[in-house]
Amino acid sequence: RFNTSFYNLENGSSSPVFADWPLLSVQDQAAQCVRSETIKTRLSAAVCFFGLWRSWGYTIHSINQILIDLRRESIDVSCFVHTWFVDGEEEPVNQELFNHLSCAAQVRIDPQADFDATFDVQDYATIGDAFGDGFKSMRNLVRESESHFRVSQLWMNNGQKHDVVLYLRPDTLYNKIDPFEVMEIARGENNVVYVGDYHHR
């Protein structure tokens, strides 16, 4: 089963590690975009991909299987992608890459260097270099948080209402996401964004 953690849009509760994510600043706006009325038979899911789209050749089949499984259970799927363009990559990201997804996606690609110039990592380092790697991981966490925020803007501004929102990392190989678990969440507590609890091996 897919381990999950929940971010409640009504009371603002979330994992302390991510308490300063930019997503918190748009909680009221997001709550208005998630359906609060009685759930109809056919559900709608926004599937959001954020962060670097690396190793996609190894993960795309598991991602597409998730999308296929959701649609098979009469869940309408809309895909949204935010990622970074990184100078000097051997295979730089481009729009054509996302044609491999089994659903049409709304995509935003931003230069990572432009965002890096807007923040000082020391502002996020109140306890010092927590990862002990010269703030490299801290920078990556800030970039990931911003990507999470920007992909949220895509689904919140597209004019559709969704019963459930899933945030997935594109560089992760998924064993399975149970569509019935997604449906159970959609029919449960209102105004909850469904975020993966990722464990790396």
Disulfide bonds with the S-S distance in Angstrom:
Cys79-Cys103 1.96
